[in-house]
């Protein structure tokens, strides 16, 4: 299981929501089965429906 907080901590160079989406897509493609939303991303550009976008990126993986 991938935790969102672990991804954010492990990659401190990620500084916007689009980069976080890419990171989550990589986690989905790497064989992780589940993504836990244990924190809300604290970026200026985090959208209101951030959970849906990250879930879609995780499910879709890298295209």
PyMOL Python script that loads the backbone (N, CA, C, O; Angstrom):
from pymol import cmd

cmd.read_pdbstr("""\
ATOM      1  N   UNK A   1       0.849  -1.178   0.000  1.00  0.00           N
ATOM      2  CA  UNK A   1       0.000   0.000   0.000  1.00  0.00           C
ATOM      3  C   UNK A   1       0.894   1.241   0.000  1.00  0.00           C
ATOM      4  O   UNK A   1       1.866   1.325   0.751  1.00  0.00           O
ATOM      5  N   UNK A   2       0.549   2.181  -0.842  1.00  0.00           N
ATOM      6  CA  UNK A   2       1.262   3.458  -0.896  1.00  0.00           C
ATOM      7  C   UNK A   2       0.474   4.484  -0.073  1.00  0.00           C
ATOM      8  O   UNK A   2      -0.734   4.646  -0.250  1.00  0.00           O
ATOM      9  N   UNK A   3       1.172   5.162   0.814  1.00  0.00           N
ATOM     10  CA  UNK A   3       0.553   6.251   1.573  1.00  0.00           C
ATOM     11  C   UNK A   3       0.970   7.563   0.931  1.00  0.00           C
ATOM     12  O   UNK A   3       2.136   7.753   0.583  1.00  0.00           O
ATOM     13  N   UNK A   4       0.030   8.447   0.781  1.00  0.00           N
ATOM     14  CA  UNK A   4       0.318   9.738   0.176  1.00  0.00           C
ATOM     15  C   UNK A   4       1.376  10.494   0.974  1.00  0.00           C
ATOM     16  O   UNK A   4       2.253  11.127   0.388  1.00  0.00           O
ATOM     17  N   UNK A   5       1.305  10.437   2.290  1.00  0.00           N
ATOM     18  CA  UNK A   5       2.298  11.136   3.110  1.00  0.00           C
ATOM     19  C   UNK A   5       3.697  10.590   2.876  1.00  0.00           C
ATOM     20  O   UNK A   5       4.658  11.358   2.840  1.00  0.00           O
ATOM     21  N   UNK A   6       3.832   9.269   2.715  1.00  0.00           N
ATOM     22  CA  UNK A   6       5.148   8.678   2.454  1.00  0.00           C
ATOM     23  C   UNK A   6       5.708   9.157   1.116  1.00  0.00           C
ATOM     24  O   UNK A   6       6.897   9.458   1.012  1.00  0.00           O
ATOM     25  N   UNK A   7       4.858   9.226   0.100  1.00  0.00           N
ATOM     26  CA  UNK A   7       5.320   9.713  -1.207  1.00  0.00           C
ATOM     27  C   UNK A   7       5.786  11.164  -1.121  1.00  0.00           C
ATOM     28  O   UNK A   7       6.813  11.522  -1.698  1.00  0.00           O
ATOM     29  N   UNK A   8       5.042  11.991  -0.411  1.00  0.00           N
ATOM     30  CA  UNK A   8       5.396  13.403  -0.284  1.00  0.00           C
ATOM     31  C   UNK A   8       6.714  13.560   0.484  1.00  0.00           C
ATOM     32  O   UNK A   8       7.547  14.390   0.122  1.00  0.00           O
ATOM     33  N   UNK A   9       6.900  12.773   1.533  1.00  0.00           N
ATOM     34  CA  UNK A   9       8.120  12.849   2.329  1.00  0.00           C
ATOM     35  C   UNK A   9       9.325  12.329   1.548  1.00  0.00           C
ATOM     36  O   UNK A   9      10.406  12.914   1.616  1.00  0.00           O
ATOM     37  N   UNK A  10       9.146  11.242   0.811  1.00  0.00           N
ATOM     38  CA  UNK A  10      10.257  10.636   0.075  1.00  0.00           C
ATOM     39  C   UNK A  10      10.725  11.486  -1.099  1.00  0.00           C
ATOM     40  O   UNK A  10      11.870  11.366  -1.533  1.00  0.00           O
ATOM     41  N   UNK A  11       9.854  12.338  -1.613  1.00  0.00           N
ATOM     42  CA  UNK A  11      10.182  13.163  -2.781  1.00  0.00           C
ATOM     43  C   UNK A  11       9.949  14.639  -2.465  1.00  0.00           C
ATOM     44  O   UNK A  11       8.973  15.224  -2.933  1.00  0.00           O
ATOM     45  N   UNK A  12      10.840  15.247  -1.673  1.00  0.00           N
ATOM     46  CA  UNK A  12      10.645  16.646  -1.271  1.00  0.00           C
ATOM     47  C   UNK A  12      10.762  17.638  -2.429  1.00  0.00           C
ATOM     48  O   UNK A  12      10.367  18.796  -2.290  1.00  0.00           O
ATOM     49  N   UNK A  13      11.302  17.197  -3.571  1.00  0.00           N
ATOM     50  CA  UNK A  13      11.416  18.087  -4.732  1.00  0.00           C
ATOM     51  C   UNK A  13      10.081  18.281  -5.447  1.00  0.00           C
ATOM     52  O   UNK A  13       9.956  19.176  -6.283  1.00  0.00           O
ATOM     53  N   UNK A  14       9.090  17.460  -5.131  1.00  0.00           N
ATOM     54  CA  UNK A  14       7.750  17.636  -5.695  1.00  0.00           C
ATOM     55  C   UNK A  14       7.125  18.844  -5.006  1.00  0.00           C
ATOM     56  O   UNK A  14       6.901  18.838  -3.796  1.00  0.00           O
ATOM     57  N   UNK A  15       6.846  19.885  -5.800  1.00  0.00           N
ATOM     58  CA  UNK A  15       6.377  21.128  -5.189  1.00  0.00           C
ATOM     59  C   UNK A  15       5.089  21.676  -5.790  1.00  0.00           C
ATOM     60  O   UNK A  15       4.736  22.831  -5.550  1.00  0.00           O
ATOM     61  N   UNK A  16       4.372  20.843  -6.582  1.00  0.00           N
ATOM     62  CA  UNK A  16       3.079  21.261  -7.103  1.00  0.00           C
ATOM     63  C   UNK A  16       2.217  20.033  -7.342  1.00  0.00           C
ATOM     64  O   UNK A  16       2.707  18.904  -7.340  1.00  0.00           O
ATOM     65  N   UNK A  17       0.932  20.265  -7.547  1.00  0.00           N
ATOM     66  CA  UNK A  17      -0.002  19.154  -7.649  1.00  0.00           C
ATOM     67  C   UNK A  17       0.215  18.323  -8.911  1.00  0.00           C
ATOM     68  O   UNK A  17       0.057  17.102  -8.870  1.00  0.00           O
ATOM     69  N   UNK A  18       0.569  18.942 -10.018  1.00  0.00           N
ATOM     70  CA  UNK A  18       0.806  18.201 -11.260  1.00  0.00           C
ATOM     71  C   UNK A  18       1.971  17.221 -11.091  1.00  0.00           C
ATOM     72  O   UNK A  18       1.902  16.090 -11.573  1.00  0.00           O
ATOM     73  N   UNK A  19       3.017  17.639 -10.425  1.00  0.00           N
ATOM     74  CA  UNK A  19       4.152  16.748 -10.171  1.00  0.00           C
ATOM     75  C   UNK A  19       3.747  15.616  -9.229  1.00  0.00           C
ATOM     76  O   UNK A  19       4.212  14.486  -9.380  1.00  0.00           O
ATOM     77  N   UNK A  20       2.888  15.913  -8.265  1.00  0.00           N
ATOM     78  CA  UNK A  20       2.394  14.876  -7.363  1.00  0.00           C
ATOM     79  C   UNK A  20       1.558  13.852  -8.131  1.00  0.00           C
ATOM     80  O   UNK A  20       1.661  12.652  -7.875  1.00  0.00           O
ATOM     81  N   UNK A  21       0.734  14.317  -9.069  1.00  0.00           N
ATOM     82  CA  UNK A  21      -0.044  13.394  -9.905  1.00  0.00           C
ATOM     83  C   UNK A  21       0.876  12.430 -10.655  1.00  0.00           C
ATOM     84  O   UNK A  21       0.596  11.233 -10.725  1.00  0.00           O
ATOM     85  N   UNK A  22       1.965  12.943 -11.209  1.00  0.00           N
ATOM     86  CA  UNK A  22       2.932  12.097 -11.913  1.00  0.00           C
ATOM     87  C   UNK A  22       3.552  11.080 -10.960  1.00  0.00           C
ATOM     88  O   UNK A  22       3.713   9.911 -11.313  1.00  0.00           O
ATOM     89  N   UNK A  23       3.891  11.517  -9.775  1.00  0.00           N
ATOM     90  CA  UNK A  23       4.482  10.632  -8.779  1.00  0.00           C
ATOM     91  C   UNK A  23       3.505   9.520  -8.395  1.00  0.00           C
ATOM     92  O   UNK A  23       3.895   8.359  -8.267  1.00  0.00           O
ATOM     93  N   UNK A  24       2.252   9.877  -8.214  1.00  0.00           N
ATOM     94  CA  UNK A  24       1.222   8.892  -7.869  1.00  0.00           C
ATOM     95  C   UNK A  24       1.014   7.918  -9.030  1.00  0.00           C
ATOM     96  O   UNK A  24       0.808   6.726  -8.803  1.00  0.00           O
ATOM     97  N   UNK A  25       1.064   8.407 -10.263  1.00  0.00           N
ATOM     98  CA  UNK A  25       0.945   7.531 -11.432  1.00  0.00           C
ATOM     99  C   UNK A  25       2.088   6.519 -11.463  1.00  0.00           C
ATOM    100  O   UNK A  25       1.875   5.349 -11.781  1.00  0.00           O
ATOM    101  N   UNK A  26       3.294   6.964 -11.136  1.00  0.00           N
ATOM    102  CA  UNK A  26       4.445   6.054 -11.072  1.00  0.00           C
ATOM    103  C   UNK A  26       4.220   4.989 -10.006  1.00  0.00           C
ATOM    104  O   UNK A  26       4.532   3.819 -10.225  1.00  0.00           O
ATOM    105  N   UNK A  27       3.685   5.379  -8.865  1.00  0.00           N
ATOM    106  CA  UNK A  27       3.412   4.421  -7.795  1.00  0.00           C
ATOM    107  C   UNK A  27       2.387   3.390  -8.257  1.00  0.00           C
ATOM    108  O   UNK A  27       2.511   2.207  -7.940  1.00  0.00           O
ATOM    109  N   UNK A  28       1.384   3.827  -8.998  1.00  0.00           N
ATOM    110  CA  UNK A  28       0.387   2.904  -9.510  1.00  0.00           C
ATOM    111  C   UNK A  28       0.961   1.931 -10.527  1.00  0.00           C
ATOM    112  O   UNK A  28       0.544   0.774 -10.591  1.00  0.00           O
ATOM    113  N   UNK A  29       1.906   2.394 -11.311  1.00  0.00           N
ATOM    114  CA  UNK A  29       2.531   1.542 -12.326  1.00  0.00           C
ATOM    115  C   UNK A  29       3.569   0.592 -11.738  1.00  0.00           C
ATOM    116  O   UNK A  29       3.942  -0.393 -12.375  1.00  0.00           O
ATOM    117  N   UNK A  30       4.034   0.882 -10.534  1.00  0.00           N
ATOM    118  CA  UNK A  30       5.106   0.081  -9.943  1.00  0.00           C
ATOM    119  C   UNK A  30       4.599  -1.164  -9.222  1.00  0.00           C
ATOM    120  O   UNK A  30       5.386  -1.893  -8.617  1.00  0.00           O
ATOM    121  N   UNK A  31       3.312  -1.411  -9.279  1.00  0.00           N
ATOM    122  CA  UNK A  31       2.774  -2.616  -8.661  1.00  0.00           C
ATOM    123  C   UNK A  31       2.057  -2.395  -7.346  1.00  0.00           C
ATOM    124  O   UNK A  31       1.541  -3.348  -6.763  1.00  0.00           O
ATOM    125  N   UNK A  32       2.009  -1.164  -6.863  1.00  0.00           N
ATOM    126  CA  UNK A  32       1.254  -0.881  -5.646  1.00  0.00           C
ATOM    127  C   UNK A  32      -0.227  -1.157  -5.925  1.00  0.00           C
ATOM    128  O   UNK A  32      -0.733  -0.840  -7.001  1.00  0.00           O
ATOM    129  N   UNK A  33      -0.902  -1.743  -4.959  1.00  0.00           N
ATOM    130  CA  UNK A  33      -2.310  -2.105  -5.158  1.00  0.00           C
ATOM    131  C   UNK A  33      -3.280  -1.051  -4.624  1.00  0.00           C
ATOM    132  O   UNK A  33      -4.381  -0.896  -5.153  1.00  0.00           O
ATOM    133  N   UNK A  34      -2.879  -0.334  -3.588  1.00  0.00           N
ATOM    134  CA  UNK A  34      -3.780   0.618  -2.953  1.00  0.00           C
ATOM    135  C   UNK A  34      -3.047   1.917  -2.661  1.00  0.00           C
ATOM    136  O   UNK A  34      -1.833   1.937  -2.456  1.00  0.00           O
ATOM    137  N   UNK A  35      -3.817   3.004  -2.647  1.00  0.00           N
ATOM    138  CA  UNK A  35      -3.291   4.315  -2.292  1.00  0.00           C
ATOM    139  C   UNK A  35      -4.118   4.850  -1.137  1.00  0.00           C
ATOM    140  O   UNK A  35      -5.339   4.970  -1.238  1.00  0.00           O
ATOM    141  N   UNK A  36      -3.448   5.171  -0.043  1.00  0.00           N
ATOM    142  CA  UNK A  36      -4.132   5.698   1.139  1.00  0.00           C
ATOM    143  C   UNK A  36      -3.963   7.213   1.187  1.00  0.00           C
ATOM    144  O   UNK A  36      -2.844   7.724   1.134  1.00  0.00           O
ATOM    145  N   UNK A  37      -5.080   7.921   1.287  1.00  0.00           N
ATOM    146  CA  UNK A  37      -5.069   9.379   1.397  1.00  0.00           C
ATOM    147  C   UNK A  37      -5.038   9.742   2.881  1.00  0.00           C
ATOM    148  O   UNK A  37      -6.077  10.033   3.474  1.00  0.00           O
ATOM    149  N   UNK A  38      -3.863   9.724   3.470  1.00  0.00           N
ATOM    150  CA  UNK A  38      -3.744  10.000   4.896  1.00  0.00           C
ATOM    151  C   UNK A  38      -3.452  11.470   5.196  1.00  0.00           C
ATOM    152  O   UNK A  38      -3.492  11.884   6.354  1.00  0.00           O
ATOM    153  N   UNK A  39      -3.160  12.256   4.166  1.00  0.00           N
ATOM    154  CA  UNK A  39      -2.973  13.701   4.300  1.00  0.00           C
ATOM    155  C   UNK A  39      -3.542  14.391   3.061  1.00  0.00           C
ATOM    156  O   UNK A  39      -3.707  13.778   2.006  1.00  0.00           O
ATOM    157  N   UNK A  40      -3.834  15.673   3.216  1.00  0.00           N
ATOM    158  CA  UNK A  40      -4.232  16.481   2.064  1.00  0.00           C
ATOM    159  C   UNK A  40      -2.979  17.183   1.539  1.00  0.00           C
ATOM    160  O   UNK A  40      -2.240  17.788   2.316  1.00  0.00           O
ATOM    161  N   UNK A  41      -2.734  17.108   0.231  1.00  0.00           N
ATOM    162  CA  UNK A  41      -1.564  17.807  -0.320  1.00  0.00           C
ATOM    163  C   UNK A  41      -1.650  19.306  -0.055  1.00  0.00           C
ATOM    164  O   UNK A  41      -2.697  19.925  -0.242  1.00  0.00           O
ATOM    165  N   UNK A  42      -0.539  19.872   0.379  1.00  0.00           N
ATOM    166  CA  UNK A  42      -0.521  21.281   0.766  1.00  0.00           C
ATOM    167  C   UNK A  42       0.203  22.121  -0.292  1.00  0.00           C
ATOM    168  O   UNK A  42       1.208  22.772  -0.009  1.00  0.00           O
ATOM    169  N   UNK A  43      -0.328  22.089  -1.507  1.00  0.00           N
ATOM    170  CA  UNK A  43       0.241  22.878  -2.598  1.00  0.00           C
ATOM    171  C   UNK A  43      -0.765  23.965  -2.978  1.00  0.00           C
ATOM    172  O   UNK A  43      -1.973  23.785  -2.825  1.00  0.00           O
ATOM    173  N   UNK A  44      -0.262  25.079  -3.470  1.00  0.00           N
ATOM    174  CA  UNK A  44      -1.150  26.188  -3.844  1.00  0.00           C
ATOM    175  C   UNK A  44      -2.155  25.779  -4.912  1.00  0.00           C
ATOM    176  O   UNK A  44      -3.275  26.288  -4.943  1.00  0.00           O
ATOM    177  N   UNK A  45      -1.752  24.854  -5.795  1.00  0.00           N
ATOM    178  CA  UNK A  45      -2.610  24.486  -6.917  1.00  0.00           C
ATOM    179  C   UNK A  45      -3.417  23.206  -6.679  1.00  0.00           C
ATOM    180  O   UNK A  45      -3.937  22.629  -7.634  1.00  0.00           O
ATOM    181  N   UNK A  46      -3.534  22.749  -5.427  1.00  0.00           N
ATOM    182  CA  UNK A  46      -4.319  21.551  -5.134  1.00  0.00           C
ATOM    183  C   UNK A  46      -5.794  21.843  -5.394  1.00  0.00           C
ATOM    184  O   UNK A  46      -6.363  22.751  -4.789  1.00  0.00           O
ATOM    185  N   UNK A  47      -6.419  21.072  -6.298  1.00  0.00           N
ATOM    186  CA  UNK A  47      -7.833  21.324  -6.628  1.00  0.00           C
ATOM    187  C   UNK A  47      -8.767  20.808  -5.535  1.00  0.00           C
ATOM    188  O   UNK A  47      -8.359  20.035  -4.668  1.00  0.00           O
ATOM    189  N   UNK A  48     -10.003  21.238  -5.591  1.00  0.00           N
ATOM    190  CA  UNK A  48     -10.989  20.808  -4.600  1.00  0.00           C
ATOM    191  C   UNK A  48     -11.220  19.300  -4.657  1.00  0.00           C
ATOM    192  O   UNK A  48     -11.360  18.660  -3.615  1.00  0.00           O
ATOM    193  N   UNK A  49     -11.261  18.736  -5.835  1.00  0.00           N
ATOM    194  CA  UNK A  49     -11.513  17.303  -5.999  1.00  0.00           C
ATOM    195  C   UNK A  49     -10.198  16.543  -6.140  1.00  0.00           C
ATOM    196  O   UNK A  49     -10.078  15.675  -7.004  1.00  0.00           O
ATOM    197  N   UNK A  50      -9.217  16.857  -5.307  1.00  0.00           N
ATOM    198  CA  UNK A  50      -7.886  16.281  -5.422  1.00  0.00           C
ATOM    199  C   UNK A  50      -7.885  14.767  -5.251  1.00  0.00           C
ATOM    200  O   UNK A  50      -7.086  14.085  -5.893  1.00  0.00           O
ATOM    201  N   UNK A  51      -8.755  14.220  -4.406  1.00  0.00           N
ATOM    202  CA  UNK A  51      -8.784  12.775  -4.192  1.00  0.00           C
ATOM    203  C   UNK A  51      -9.115  12.038  -5.486  1.00  0.00           C
ATOM    204  O   UNK A  51      -8.488  11.029  -5.808  1.00  0.00           O
ATOM    205  N   UNK A  52     -10.097  12.542  -6.225  1.00  0.00           N
ATOM    206  CA  UNK A  52     -10.503  11.899  -7.478  1.00  0.00           C
ATOM    207  C   UNK A  52      -9.377  11.922  -8.490  1.00  0.00           C
ATOM    208  O   UNK A  52      -9.132  10.928  -9.174  1.00  0.00           O
ATOM    209  N   UNK A  53      -8.689  13.050  -8.592  1.00  0.00           N
ATOM    210  CA  UNK A  53      -7.603  13.172  -9.572  1.00  0.00           C
ATOM    211  C   UNK A  53      -6.444  12.253  -9.232  1.00  0.00           C
ATOM    212  O   UNK A  53      -5.859  11.639 -10.123  1.00  0.00           O
ATOM    213  N   UNK A  54      -6.107  12.151  -7.959  1.00  0.00           N
ATOM    214  CA  UNK A  54      -5.009  11.267  -7.581  1.00  0.00           C
ATOM    215  C   UNK A  54      -5.404   9.796  -7.730  1.00  0.00           C
ATOM    216  O   UNK A  54      -4.583   8.973  -8.133  1.00  0.00           O
ATOM    217  N   UNK A  55      -6.631   9.470  -7.414  1.00  0.00           N
ATOM    218  CA  UNK A  55      -7.097   8.089  -7.599  1.00  0.00           C
ATOM    219  C   UNK A  55      -7.066   7.705  -9.081  1.00  0.00           C
ATOM    220  O   UNK A  55      -6.669   6.594  -9.431  1.00  0.00           O
ATOM    221  N   UNK A  56      -7.482   8.618  -9.935  1.00  0.00           N
ATOM    222  CA  UNK A  56      -7.450   8.354 -11.378  1.00  0.00           C
ATOM    223  C   UNK A  56      -6.008   8.191 -11.871  1.00  0.00           C
ATOM    224  O   UNK A  56      -5.729   7.309 -12.683  1.00  0.00           O
ATOM    225  N   UNK A  57      -5.105   9.025 -11.390  1.00  0.00           N
ATOM    226  CA  UNK A  57      -3.703   8.920 -11.783  1.00  0.00           C
ATOM    227  C   UNK A  57      -3.104   7.597 -11.309  1.00  0.00           C
ATOM    228  O   UNK A  57      -2.347   6.962 -12.042  1.00  0.00           O
ATOM    229  N   UNK A  58      -3.435   7.182 -10.096  1.00  0.00           N
ATOM    230  CA  UNK A  58      -2.926   5.916  -9.549  1.00  0.00           C
ATOM    231  C   UNK A  58      -3.448   4.739 -10.357  1.00  0.00           C
ATOM    232  O   UNK A  58      -2.692   3.826 -10.688  1.00  0.00           O
ATOM    233  N   UNK A  59      -4.727   4.755 -10.674  1.00  0.00           N
ATOM    234  CA  UNK A  59      -5.343   3.668 -11.434  1.00  0.00           C
ATOM    235  C   UNK A  59      -4.826   3.617 -12.861  1.00  0.00           C
ATOM    236  O   UNK A  59      -4.560   2.538 -13.389  1.00  0.00           O
ATOM    237  N   UNK A  60      -4.687   4.754 -13.473  1.00  0.00           N
ATOM    238  CA  UNK A  60      -4.226   4.859 -14.870  1.00  0.00           C
ATOM    239  C   UNK A  60      -2.764   4.495 -14.992  1.00  0.00           C
ATOM    240  O   UNK A  60      -2.361   3.859 -15.966  1.00  0.00           O
ATOM    241  N   UNK A  61      -1.963   4.890 -14.016  1.00  0.00           N
ATOM    242  CA  UNK A  61      -0.518   4.650 -14.091  1.00  0.00           C
ATOM    243  C   UNK A  61       0.116   5.554 -15.121  1.00  0.00           C
ATOM    244  O   UNK A  61      -0.448   6.581 -15.499  1.00  0.00           O
ATOM    245  N   UNK A  62       1.285   5.166 -15.569  1.00  0.00           N
ATOM    246  CA  UNK A  62       2.014   5.960 -16.558  1.00  0.00           C
ATOM    247  C   UNK A  62       1.525   5.604 -17.948  1.00  0.00           C
ATOM    248  O   UNK A  62       1.463   4.432 -18.318  1.00  0.00           O
ATOM    249  N   UNK A  63       1.184   6.606 -18.697  1.00  0.00           N
ATOM    250  CA  UNK A  63       0.688   6.362 -20.058  1.00  0.00           C
ATOM    251  C   UNK A  63       1.763   6.574 -21.082  1.00  0.00           C
ATOM    252  O   UNK A  63       1.518   6.413 -22.277  1.00  0.00           O
TER     253      UNK A  63
END
""", "prot")
cmd.dss("prot")
cmd.show_as("cartoon", "prot")
cmd.util.cbc("prot")
cmd.orient("prot")
